[in-house]
């Protein structure tokens, strides 16, 4: 039996077993107050309304209702979080702070943890999330408790843990695009000391983007074969996790889990517009001869006998059908990824004054050698070696002494990355390698931290925290190009590409690179709690993201000093109403921004000198009756670069005596560093950071129809509005997503015992497909393109679930 079919059959059997369980399965322990949400955002169990952090918390039932299945769905449960997706990688932005680079030495700006295991590579986030108990999204820098790379915030995924009673859950859904999702889990008790849990999932759907068939054609002297048509942005993934939790004594808790997950998919092919097309490109050595182009760096361009243009006001995106467009000349790509993880936690409560905890995790991520991406217009990127190994360890001491709550500890993280890839295009009648990259990187981070909460009376508490972090990173970068001054390397003709042929390539460059830094981050705040239903807090906190290097040079760490005020209010006879209001101000320095300027060099990262970000956030959740609930949120964000010296990606025009081929050889460089008096590097001050809409507004309503012994029917509607945003720091018109709304609706029926449910759902009723990527690329001769990728279309289906 094929492995994929076997996995689907196994999971379907697990679901069937759960559905067949008798109604007299053991009852769960007495339910907790549904109006009290317990979180571990500060490394201990607390009521969310007692945590002085702007936070979204979503439990397992809400995750199922939202159709949450992987990191692509994070916006469904935390609308203020923005995603930047680029052919299988996921980058997160919170409050205007995020990472927009795939570079192997880049880190995330938002810390992601699964049960305390620190995750740093965006690829693994798309396949490793299932059997979740809840998700906590913390907004704002978390530098004291979460350390480096938490300048934007932190996201905690907490999986279901085995208990001391038998339990089982399963769900199966089917929807358009032939979408199949199976989830199942079983907990078996181990007497009175704990339990074992096995859980798994299977997820598959057809591609969201349609690409029409294409006849064979000749382009640039190369004969491209016919393309039969197909779809991209599909998915097939599955995984399994085994876990055990033991409490052999009242003081000792031990948890251990191991998991494996696999994903095979056709990454969403880029939509593109050819800026060299007739009627689009400028002519006669003047940027003004085409709509939307602007001349830049006239002094620098004149010294090169060239004219440099940027497509800052073109309107090519308006003509793109976001659900159907032509595939690149090489057709569609294919990726296959595996991830393995082990993690555990041991906690021993010595007394009320001291608990000792250890949390550790190990993860390995692998991409199948030889997999490839296709890129507009005539490019293909091969991945020959994609391996990442991470480990994280934290030892923590916490407790309460004379009313003072404290925690101190140490943290260690190590990551090794091995990445080897080649960039391929056509050269006359041949397929050749333009560039070859080999990256071997080792990163380490060590830190010590402490935080205390000191009561200053019955209603006022002072909070202080400090963390010292030391980072080091060493790498060997190997770049090669078969072009240079002569013809392409004969060994690379006719697609004769093979891994580890670095010695055969011409014009090799080898960079032994390293970086090292240390930083102290801190937190100071006051919490005012006049009663059990009210919390008012004020704090100042700092965070930083580690520096690094690329093939061009080093870049510095980015730092953030955040000032925040917040008010959390619970009211009603049963505490069933909640209201939160907060404001923040960020003072950013050396904000890291990335862009691809030269395909033979790779991505480059710049430090924005200054950025100012401030905003106001409000949310409310009201129980209007026993059967009616309304919730809404308003997020306003003002974000602006105050200083950002970077480089343009330019469209080059020839002048007299300067043939087009010579001019195009400079495309993608746009190097405007001073080379003569009067020539200055451009400053993008005043531009807005990418994926930072000014307004995000949500509203939702739930009504439950109670049919007595016949069960209940819950109708839900939720809508989200996002104002326009940009996809990179250039803020070009064709990299702009206009304002849009997305609305989800569902009908859920449950019988009186509430063990089963059947749900009909529809998501994104408007069928809006917002930009998840957009950028201008000058890749080589006659290949100046604007590329785009888009979000998920309208989906709908039915889901059957059971929970014992």
MARGU-949949 format. One record per residue (C-alpha): x, y, z negated. Coordinates in steps of 0.02 Angstrom, whole numbers, padded with zeros to 5 digits, always signed. Example, Ala and Ser with C-alpha at 12.3 -4.5 7.8 and 13.67 -1.06 7.14 Angstrom:
! MARGU-949949
+00615-00225-00390
+00684-00053-00357
! end
This chain:
! MARGU-949949
+00000+00000+00000
+00073+00171+00044
+00134+00268-00107
+00014+00414-00082
-00136+00297-00061
-00082+00199-00213
-00072+00358-00317
-00244+00415-00261
-00317+00244-00299
-00236+00240-00471
-00305+00410-00517
-00477+00371-00448
-00478+00213-00554
-00431+00315-00708
-00574+00435-00672
-00695+00291-00647
-00640+00213-00811
-00672+00375-00904
-00844+00395-00824
-00889+00217-00873
-00849+00242-01058
-00996+00207-01173
-01091+00350-01251
-01044+00291-01425
-00861+00341-01401
-00787+00415-01558
-00845+00591-01599
-00715+00728-01601
-00674+00815-01762
-00789+00954-01817
-00778+01092-01687
-00689+01252-01731
-00778+01419-01728
-00801+01454-01542
-00774+01640-01573
-00598+01612-01643
-00459+01581-01517
-00296+01512-01586
-00135+01554-01494
+00052+01528-01519
+00111+01686-01432
+00223+01728-01582
+00283+01549-01605
+00152+01511-01738
-00034+01475-01738
-00136+01637-01752
-00306+01705-01712
-00283+01798-01548
-00363+01953-01625
-00223+01958-01754
-00083+01959-01623
-00015+02133-01583
+00013+02090-01400
-00092+02123-01244
-00138+01944-01202
-00255+01839-01095
-00301+01669-01167
-00396+01539-01065
-00445+01370-01136
-00463+01203-01047
-00649+01222-01011
-00623+01396-00938
-00477+01332-00833
-00589+01198-00760
-00727+01324-00724
-00602+01437-00636
-00537+01293-00530
-00360+01320-00597
-00241+01192-00521
-00071+01275-00501
+00021+01439-00518
-00063+01506-00361
-00222+01518-00466
-00150+01624-00607
-00241+01778-00541
-00408+01689-00570
-00380+01688-00757
-00273+01845-00779
-00320+01970-00643
-00184+02094-00693
-00054+01966-00638
-00003+01979-00455
+00076+01840-00351
+00202+01856-00211
+00204+01693-00111
+00335+01651+00019
+00321+01479+00099
+00311+01375-00058
+00393+01490-00185
+00290+01589-00311
+00346+01754-00387
+00248+01839-00524
+00221+02026-00555
+00144+02095-00714
+00113+02281-00739
+00221+02324-00589
+00367+02216-00647
+00416+02063-00547
+00541+01974-00437
+00525+01978-00247
+00679+01876-00202
+00709+01692-00166
+00896+01710-00191
+00973+01564-00285
+01057+01681-00411
+00899+01781-00447
+00798+01754-00604
+00615+01784-00638
+00556+01944-00724
+00415+01852-00815
+00462+01708-00929
+00365+01547-00896
+00360+01407-01025
+00274+01238-01028
+00260+01182-01209
+00414+01286-01245
+00515+01220-01098
+00590+01370-01008
+00564+01370-00819
+00667+01484-00707
+00642+01424-00527
+00484+01481-00435
+00473+01323-00328
+00434+01208-00474
+00289+01316-00532
+00181+01262-00384
+00171+01078-00432
+00199+01055-00619
+00036+01116-00699
-00099+00992-00749
-00191+00925-00902
-00184+01094-00987
-00259+01138-01155
-00242+01327-01130
-00142+01464-01046
-00075+01620-01134
-00025+01770-01027
+00074+01899-01127
+00091+02071-01048
+00240+02181-01085
+00423+02144-01128
+00447+01998-01248
+00634+02017-01272
+00642+01971-01456
+00554+01803-01460
+00569+01753-01276
+00737+01829-01231
+00809+01875-01063
+00703+01889-00906
+00546+01936-01003
+00544+02119-00950
+00370+02099-00874
+00297+01974-00997
+00280+01789-01029
+00162+01650-00977
+00140+01500-01091
+00061+01340-01027
+00009+01224-01167
-00034+01047-01117
-00161+00932-01202
-00084+00837-01345
-00129+00661-01401
-00226+00656-01564
-00270+00522-01690
-00436+00476-01609
-00479+00395-01445
-00517+00525-01310
-00536+00526-01122
-00574+00655-00990
-00589+00651-00802
-00650+00759-00660
-00668+00740-00473
-00709+00876-00348
-00733+00888-00161
-00746+01045-00056
-00720+01125+00112
-00552+01102+00198
-00574+00921+00143
-00515+00972-00029
-00501+00829-00153
-00448+00855-00333
-00440+00714-00461
-00389+00736-00642
-00390+00609-00781
-00318+00577-00952
-00335+00450-01093
-00276+00465-01274
-00252+00305-01374
-00228+00323-01563
-00080+00244-01653
-00164+00211-01818
-00160+00359-01936
+00008+00428-01880
-00030+00494-01705
-00072+00446-01529
-00015+00417-01351
-00084+00507-01198
-00069+00470-01013
-00134+00598-00888
-00120+00626-00702
-00187+00721-00554
-00204+00712-00366
-00234+00867-00259
-00254+00875-00070
-00330+00994+00056
-00315+01034+00241
-00222+01187+00299
-00301+01358+00269
-00223+01431+00428
-00266+01370+00603
-00138+01381+00744
-00202+01358+00922
-00123+01242+01049
+00009+01314+01164
+00078+01256+01331
+00263+01234+01360
+00350+01396+01406
+00520+01474+01437
+00578+01609+01320
+00749+01689+01318
+00812+01556+01437
+00759+01414+01323
+00619+01293+01365
+00499+01272+01218
+00394+01115+01217
+00206+01117+01212
+00126+01136+01041
-00030+01031+01012
-00099+01150+00882
-00117+01119+00697
-00139+01193+00526
-00021+01262+00396
-00041+01301+00211
-00104+01126+00171
-00061+01029+00015
-00039+00853-00050
+00025+00837-00227
+00011+00717-00371
+00088+00689-00541
+00083+00594-00703
+00131+00635-00882
+00153+00521-01032
+00161+00596-01206
+00165+00541-01386
+00133+00643-01543
+00170+00573-01715
+00138+00637-01891
+00218+00502-01999
+00207+00619-02151
+00111+00776-02191
+00271+00876-02166
+00341+00799-02005
+00273+00816-01827
+00359+00740-01676
+00305+00767-01495
+00386+00698-01338
+00329+00701-01157
+00396+00645-00988
+00320+00691-00820
+00344+00673-00633
+00259+00772-00496
+00276+00776-00307
+00216+00896-00174
+00216+00877+00015
+00150+01020+00119
+00159+01122+00277
+00206+01295+00215
+00099+01436+00278
+00175+01493+00443
+00207+01679+00455
+00092+01786+00556
+00200+01907+00654
+00201+02055+00771
+00341+02075+00898
+00405+02254+00888
+00499+02228+01053
+00338+02194+01148
+00294+02310+01292
+00182+02449+01229
+00244+02426+01051
+00431+02463+01056
+00505+02636+01078
+00590+02676+01243
+00708+02804+01319
+00816+02816+01163
+00678+02903+01064
+00583+02834+00914
+00442+02956+00954
+00400+02862+01115
+00305+02729+01017
+00167+02748+00890
+00219+02726+00708
+00408+02734+00726
+00516+02864+00637
+00698+02907+00666
+00816+02890+00517
+00999+02929+00479
+01028+03040+00631
+01208+03084+00586
+01255+02904+00556
+01165+02843+00712
+01248+02976+00821
+01420+02920+00764
+01375+02746+00829
+01299+02810+00991
+01133+02735+00937
+00959+02786+00881
+00893+02704+00722
+00705+02687+00694
+00594+02617+00558
+00415+02553+00587
+00345+02644+00437
+00178+02694+00515
+00140+02555+00639
-00033+02479+00630
-00001+02302+00692
-00079+02209+00544
-00251+02273+00591
-00249+02163+00747
-00206+02001+00654
-00336+01866+00624
-00286+01809+00449
-00360+01636+00471
-00297+01595+00646
-00140+01649+00739
+00000+01579+00845
+00132+01470+00765
+00317+01513+00790
+00404+01444+00944
+00474+01296+00845
+00300+01247+00785
+00265+01213+00601
+00381+01167+00459
+00368+01032+00326
+00426+01029+00145
+00434+00892+00014
+00476+00927-00167
+00497+00821-00324
+00511+00876-00504
+00552+00774-00659
+00540+00838-00837
+00570+00783-01016
+00527+00892-01164
+00496+00875-01349
+00468+00961-01514
+00511+00911-01692
+00446+01014-01838
+00478+00981-02023
+00390+01083-02156
+00508+01090-02303
+00389+01203-02399
+00273+01351-02370
+00432+01455-02366
+00522+01355-02232
+00481+01254-02077
+00622+01192-01965
+00580+01166-01780
+00675+01106-01629
+00605+01126-01452
+00699+01057-01303
+00670+01023-01120
+00756+00956-00966
+00695+00976-00787
+00759+00922-00617
+00694+00989-00454
+00737+00917-00283
+00692+00961-00105
+00702+00824+00025
+00862+00848+00131
+00832+00903+00310
+00664+00986+00277
+00637+01147+00370
+00537+01307+00387
+00492+01389+00552
+00504+01577+00567
+00450+01703+00698
+00495+01718+00837
+00619+01581+00880
+00698+01532+00715
+00705+01381+00603
+00781+01367+00429
+00846+01197+00373
+00870+01149+00191
+01007+01019+00177
+01029+01021-00011
+00904+01091-00135
+00936+01033-00312
+00908+01123-00476
+00935+01057-00652
+00888+01154-00808
+00895+01122-00993
+00837+01229-01137
+00855+01207-01325
+00788+01311-01469
+00813+01287-01656
+00698+01392-01763
+00673+01423-01950
+00513+01509-02003
+00403+01531-02154
+00336+01654-02282
+00426+01720-02436
+00341+01842-02556
+00217+01892-02421
+00353+01921-02291
+00333+01815-02135
+00496+01778-02046
+00575+01675-01909
+00755+01659-01856
+00836+01545-01730
+00952+01512-01586
+00922+01472-01402
+01029+01392-01266
+00988+01378-01081
+01090+01303-00938
+01048+01293-00754
+01141+01220-00606
+01085+01259-00428
+01149+01173-00270
+01079+01249-00112
+01138+01220+00066
+01044+01287+00217
+01066+01339+00397
+00979+01467+00506
+00944+01412+00684
+00886+01501+00841
+00900+01490+01031
+01050+01548+01131
+01013+01538+01315
+00962+01358+01350
+01033+01294+01185
+00981+01282+01004
+01122+01345+00894
+01158+01386+00714
+01171+01572+00679
+01226+01557+00499
+01263+01429+00366
+01250+01453+00178
+01313+01343+00038
+01282+01395-00143
+01340+01310-00302
+01289+01408-00457
+01300+01373-00643
+01214+01488-00767
+01215+01487-00956
+01123+01592-01085
+01148+01591-01273
+01052+01695-01398
+01012+01718-01581
+00852+01801-01638
+00752+01851-01790
+00586+01936-01827
+00502+01985-01990
+00331+02052-02038
+00334+02150-02200
+00171+02205-02285
+00172+02389-02335
+00008+02374-02428
-00156+02282-02407
-00190+02350-02232
-00021+02398-02156
+00118+02284-02096
+00287+02330-02022
+00361+02217-01889
+00543+02213-01837
+00641+02099-01724
+00815+02082-01651
+00892+01967-01522
+01071+01953-01459
+01094+01869-01289
+01252+01821-01196
+01238+01769-01013
+01368+01698-00895
+01354+01643-00715
+01485+01565-00600
+01463+01522-00418
+01548+01472-00258
+01466+01552-00106
+01511+01489+00066
+01450+01584+00219
+01487+01540+00400
+01437+01599+00572
+01471+01504+00734
+01454+01663+00837
+01584+01795+00800
+01674+01870+00950
+01664+01713+01055
+01528+01593+01112
+01435+01480+00991
+01526+01332+00920
+01508+01186+01044
+01474+01066+00900
+01312+01158+00865
+01240+01155+01041
+01075+01070+01080
+01020+01060+00900
+01173+00958+00849
+01158+01014+00668
+01214+00908+00523
+01236+00944+00338
+01408+00972+00265
+01484+01023+00432
+01550+01181+00353
+01729+01143+00406
+01677+01149+00589
+01604+01323+00581
+01694+01479+00636
+01718+01639+00537
+01703+01560+00367
+01697+01666+00209
+01713+01595+00035
+01665+01695-00118
+01709+01635-00293
+01586+01742-00392
+01548+01767-00575
+01456+01883-00692
+01446+01900-00879
+01346+02013-00993
+01278+02028-01168
+01131+02127-01229
+01036+02166-01388
+00847+02181-01375
+00736+02238-01517
+00559+02267-01575
+00488+02389-01703
+00304+02408-01740
+00164+02442-01862
+00004+02340-01877
-00147+02418-01963
-00285+02296-02013
-00418+02382-02120
-00530+02228-02112
-00532+02054-02038
-00615+02115-01877
-00499+02259-01833
-00318+02272-01779
-00231+02432-01725
-00048+02419-01677
+00094+02527-01613
+00262+02462-01559
+00420+02497-01463
+00507+02349-01384
+00647+02316-01261
+00681+02182-01133
+00810+02146-01001
+00834+02039-00848
+01007+01970-00817
+01119+02041-00681
+01203+01940-00546
+01277+01944-00373
+01243+01911-00190
+01356+01894-00039
+01381+02082-00033
+01420+02123-00214
+01362+02129-00394
+01205+02205-00466
+01176+02258-00645
+01048+02194-00771
+00883+02285-00775
+00819+02351-00941
+00650+02407-01003
+00600+02508-01155
+00413+02494-01183
+00300+02599-01293
+00130+02523-01328
-00028+02562-01426
-00170+02439-01447
-00337+02414-01531
-00424+02245-01549
-00600+02242-01618
-00718+02098-01660
-00896+02135-01710
-01067+02055-01725
-01145+01946-01859
-01046+01796-01799
-00895+01887-01729
-00961+01851-01555
-00915+02019-01476
-00738+02072-01432
-00664+02235-01370
-00481+02275-01331
-00404+02441-01282
-00221+02479-01252
-00098+02594-01168
+00085+02574-01123
+00232+02671-01055
+00387+02588-00979
+00555+02671-00958
+00646+02561-00832
+00827+02573-00786
+00922+02479-00651
+00764+02390-00591
+00817+02252-00471
+00740+02259-00297
+00783+02140-00155
+00773+02143+00034
+00836+02039+00181
+00944+02155+00288
+01061+02036+00377
+01021+01854+00416
+01206+01808+00424
+01232+01870+00246
+01069+01829+00157
+00963+01930+00037
+01033+02084-00049
+00983+02156-00217
+00991+02339-00267
+00970+02424-00435
+00838+02560-00439
+00912+02698-00545
+00749+02736-00634
+00567+02685-00632
+00423+02751-00736
+00272+02640-00765
+00123+02677-00876
-00053+02615-00888
-00215+02594-00985
-00304+02427-01008
-00476+02391-01080
-00575+02230-01093
-00740+02178-01171
-00831+02015-01202
-01009+02028-01267
-01131+01890-01315
-01293+01977-01264
-01395+01831-01329
-01372+01647-01368
-01385+01614-01181
-01308+01770-01104
-01128+01831-01101
-01050+01979-01012
-00865+02017-00992
-00769+02153-00902
-00596+02231-00893
-00518+02388-00821
-00331+02402-00788
-00253+02565-00727
-00069+02564-00675
+00038+02713-00628
+00205+02651-00560
+00339+02747-00466
+00524+02736-00426
+00610+02892-00490
+00774+02844-00408
+00812+02702-00288
+00963+02709-00174
+00949+02563-00053
+00962+02529+00133
+00847+02534+00283
+00811+02384+00391
+00823+02469+00560
+00755+02452+00736
+00898+02503+00850
+00885+02594+01017
+01028+02611+01142
+01091+02775+01207
+01189+02814+01366
+01336+02697+01385
+01276+02585+01243
+01194+02427+01311
+01046+02351+01217
+01141+02196+01164
+01273+02299+01074
+01140+02402+00990
+01042+02251+00931
+01198+02177+00853
+01174+02304+00714
+00993+02260+00679
+00963+02208+00501
+01116+02298+00434
+01058+02478+00418
+01212+02520+00314
+01194+02702+00267
+01331+02715+00139
+01426+02879+00161
+01556+02865+00299
+01573+03049+00339
+01523+03216+00260
+01336+03240+00269
+01290+03058+00289
+01200+02995+00134
+01120+02834+00075
+00929+02849+00075
+00836+02873-00089
+00664+02790-00099
+00612+02892-00251
+00425+02918-00256
+00384+02746-00182
+00279+02622-00279
+00344+02451-00335
+00275+02304-00235
+00119+02208-00289
+00064+02346-00408
-00116+02399-00373
-00169+02557-00460
-00335+02483-00515
-00388+02306-00560
-00569+02294-00620
-00663+02135-00665
-00840+02096-00717
-00930+01933-00752
-01097+01869-00816
-01148+01697-00881
-01327+01643-00913
-01376+01474-00983
-01547+01400-00948
-01592+01285-01092
-01706+01141-01042
-01707+01059-01213
-01683+00871-01204
-01658+00885-01016
-01495+00980-01038
-01432+01152-00987
-01392+01243-00826
-01263+01382-00834
-01252+01510-00694
-01092+01612-00683
-01035+01755-00573
-00866+01843-00582
-00795+01978-00471
-00626+02063-00460
-00583+02228-00375
-00404+02273-00332
-00352+02438-00257
-00221+02445-00120
-00043+02386-00150
+00120+02369-00054
+00220+02211-00022
+00395+02287-00033
+00480+02444-00094
+00479+02524+00079
+00290+02554+00065
+00263+02539+00253
+00087+02546+00324
+00099+02369+00392
+00155+02309+00221
+00000+02379+00137
-00147+02279+00073
-00304+02386+00070
-00427+02379-00075
-00536+02224-00086
-00652+02123-00197
-00664+01936-00226
-00816+01855-00307
-00836+01680-00379
-01002+01597-00424
-01046+01428-00501
-01192+01324-00565
-01150+01196-00699
-01273+01065-00764
-01244+00970-00928
-01358+00840-01008
-01404+00860-01190
-01252+00765-01255
-01136+00878-01151
-01021+00733-01112
-01047+00750-00925
-01060+00898-00809
-01089+00927-00625
-01042+01094-00549
-01070+01177-00382
-00949+01319-00351
-00898+01447-00221
-00743+01555-00234
-00699+01714-00142
-00872+01739-00067
-00808+01889+00032
-00678+01777+00117
-00547+01910+00083
-00370+01851+00119
-00255+01980+00039
-00072+01996+00082
+00043+01887-00021
+00195+01933+00084
+00236+02069+00209
+00399+02135+00278
+00495+02200+00428
+00643+02093+00485
+00778+02129+00614
+00845+01954+00641
+00945+01970+00802
+00938+02020+00985
+00759+02061+01035
+00691+01986+00874
+00620+02131+00775
+00462+02071+00690
+00340+02113+00553
+00295+01956+00456
+00145+01922+00344
+00068+01787+00236
-00105+01784+00160
-00206+01721+00012
-00332+01581+00000
-00494+01595+00102
-00671+01561+00041
-00684+01388-00038
-00833+01294-00106
-00876+01120-00168
-00944+01012-00307
-00859+00943-00462
-00908+00800-00577
-00826+00795-00749
-00833+00695-00910
-00751+00726-01078
-00757+00603-01224
! end
